Amino acid sequence: MARDNNKTQVVGHSPRKVDGVGLVTGTAQYVDDIKIQGMLYAGILTSPHAHARIKEIDISAAEKLPGVMMILTYQNTPRVPHTTAGQGFPEPSPYDSYMFDSKVRYVGDRVACVAAESETACRHALKKIKVEYELLPAILDPRKSVEENAPVIHDEKDSSGIHDASRNIAAHYEAELGAVDKALSKSDIKVEGEFRVQYAQHCPIEPHVTISYLDDRNRIVIRTSTQVPFHCRRIVAQCLQIPEQKIRVIKPRIGGAFGAKQEILLEDLCAYITLKTRRPVRIKYSRKEEFISSRTRHPMIVKMKIGANKDGSLQAMDQDVLSNTGAYGSHSLTVLTNVGSKTLPLYWCDNIRFRGSAVYTNMPVAGAYRGYGGTQGSYALQVLMDELAEKLKIDVLDLQRKWHIRLGQTHPMSAALGEGKEGHENPIHSCGLDACMELGAEAIGWKEKRNQAKKGRFRRGVGMAALMQGSGIPNIDMGAARIKMNEDGSFHLFMGATDLGTGSDTILAQIAAETLGVPVEKILVYSSDTDMTPFDVGAYASSTTYISGGAVHKAALDCRTKILQVAGEILGGDPASLKVENGVVTAANGKKTSYDKICQRALYSRNQFQIEGIGSHTSPVSPPPFASHFAEVEVDMETGKLRVLDYVAACDCGVAIHPKMAEGQVEGSVANGIGYALSESLYFDEHGRCLNPSFFDYKILTSLETGCIRAILVPTYEPNGPYGAKSVAEININGPIPAIANAVYNACGIRLYQTPFTPESVWRSLKEAGKI
Amino acid sequence: MSLSSFSYWQALSVPDALKILHNEQQQVKLLAGGTDFTVQRKEGLWQDKHILDIWKTKELDYIRESGKSIQLGARTTMDELIDSAVIRKYAKPLHLAACVFASPQIRNRATLGGNINNASPAGDTLPALFVLNAKLKLSSAKKDRLVPIHEFFLGPRKTLLQPNEMLTEIIIDKLDPKYQSDFYKLGERNAVAIAIVNLAVCRKIDPRSHKVTDIRISYGSVAPTVIRAPQTEQLLLHQTLTESLINKAAERAQSEVSPISDVRASADYRKEMSASLLKFLLKNNRS
């Protein structure tokens, strides 16, 4: 299915990033790189208790301190139920959050906010606020949330969209194809397990930070580190109860997000203080606040069963999910359903059931995090596939090859289960999974290593996982772009799409350049400014290249049509017969003209108009990228310490618009995923206080620790995507946990059902299994 | 960072530093590489202290060999320890400990004196110094005194260093080539990890009788301070290292450690690992 890419001049090549030089030389500006005259510094007082009512809050001493300009609490701010989740409107997340509330629901919840002339004054004032709490019993274990007599975390009257507040259930979803129980009971072979994953934080190197100020027309300008500038504008308008037209959101350069910034966490406070004081305000999270008060991955308990017959045919798959959404239900429903919808349609099976609840606890708030449920679901599914292959006494690769979804097929589960609701028909137009498995297996040395003898203290093994994800949310995600031509033959590309360090400004410029027939240097990108650029839902759901790229492609085609009209006037030919190469238009009769001359004519001499194009794009389907991951590990049988020796990630992302950056996305996701598999974890005491909110004891892996990561791009051509592209950003974080767990089993015969696989937890599993 | 007011001195020589310590006493915190200090101050420690920076006291930056001992200036960095042929040859556990210490960037700044004075039960160089019978030279304006390292630590972050004193020199035994010695750090990851358990061992075995003629075992991260394991050592001394004796020693070692549970590992696991790592190092003939 791969098309001949030699025809493309820009797409499929790896030009320098459009913002690269600025980033490495330090001239590119992040949110906190500017300082505005008269800027106030705001900070947040957070709850030391997991669950409590504020009986009294005394700000009098703090207010009197020099330099203190404003103190916000629930008593002097608008109470508007909303969700912090930056999702399409109406959001599928419950409206259970308030700027401030008289109740705190986790350690790290907002209590008050101080804005002062200096950071020091702000810090002093925060210490002077006296709060008296009435402590309430707290729920720290999601399994206890639904118990009878459990304290109700959202007992407020004005929340909405909560599935069952009285039982602490934020969201619930069920979908079934066929008759799962019956099919399971009839199956020759059954494998099942309960898989648990832990709290983890995204750890963007740039924490959440926002600066807001009033412009000369009294509009609030919010310069913020966000994935979702347009949703940010809408939600801030909602919280402040002012029209969107009063707000402009600008996203400058961003130092990483990974889902954590698909949330409105600081912008409402910052903008509100600017509105009230008319002063510029900066607010940012410290690393500690980033860990405790921002967002995390949803910890989950996934119970899964697979029934199969002796011929290996899958008879039933049953997935039962308990998701811990923490104190608020941000992304609770959609992450929950994606556990199933991003994993179950991978295999042919007539009887499939998904059931899941996302429950409130008095713990940090979970939200969007790269993988978005797919990470949790793949763990259960891919370990059970390994177990099933073992029971069938066949190579797991043969099992995978036989039953995975293929080109031209439409999986009924895609229609039954979507993102937070029913899904859509999602026929597969490109699938390189077989090639991924073949190339990955060869690279890791599957055959020799899988069957090598295991003995001694250090035991080695290999394991694999097969993966799918999506490209955007079908019929919801929308991106738009506008292209304006300049008289020197260059183009301005305006788009809502949001580059977070992901490289989308470059990729989208490549798509524009390819379509317009110019080198990428001719494209001047301006993105993510709600005043200046068209709408885009933002950077999430692996949608930017696919959805926003589609919009840029359309805008460029529109612009190109207009260029050729003018060229036709100059050259005297039918626009359809004209050829474009490198900014030069050639007619059938050999006459030529160039882009600068075309634009000069349109702007200055004949039939004057601005040559420009606009495009909007949505997609009725969400083409899955596919991947196959292979890990080789070494287990120290004495200490339980795991080393990942080699990791191969073969990924079908369609046509890679910028292969180097696509490889970077694969490598980054895998490193991120290995960290989650081995060591990244937030730990809590019996009061719900986080014990390790710093890089000191929260272990993200260093480059030396991740071992050798090898990305293999397996080209296919996705007809629905711009120049054949699909997504690549998330899928590869879903592989490390199951691939490593399966490799550990291969090495030493123990199954790991709980992450992270720390030395101690592996050692305990070894001990329980009687291996040591 | 804190913005409370404080004085900052930079000493260019030891007498300068001792003079300031003599005059100011209670209020001064010594600063060398700053790799612990800056982190701790950010977390609120040392806010009421003046700072005496001794990073530029180059006279404390040395590794000297004389007779049966090695003298190390307190300002010697981890990186310098790693590069020293003398340390590699005669004090292998210290070399190995420096190699796994934090990260390359930190090893360029962190000093041996700083690691000792920080008095963390998990300090990576400490078990090595314990088995090398280190003696610490504590200097004040009036006098110097020598303290064996095992007497120096009173508890986590507590030492018997007086406010007018500073650690100037560390003197360790040279291990002659007949010694086998080793160091093992078990951490959650390799770089910038606080040890779950640290273990240093050195032993000398009579080539003819195969009996142990000297053995020193020291653990980190399993007690309020780094410790030696005297009963375990006693059990092994003058014996042949058979498998059953090693197993017995490992069991004994478990009774000598008193670990706690924290975010890095449980007490149980630390105890088990104390035994398991000892078995590994005693069976291992890699030195």
Interface residues (C-beta under 8 A of the other chain):
Chain A: T120 R457 E638 T639 K641 L678 S679 Y683 L691 N692 F696 D697 K699 L701 T702 L704 E705 T758 P759 E760 W763 R764
Chain B: L3 V39 S103 L186 E188 R189 N190 A191 V192 A193 I194 I196 D262 V263 R264 A265 S266 Y269 E272 M273 S276 L277 K279 F280
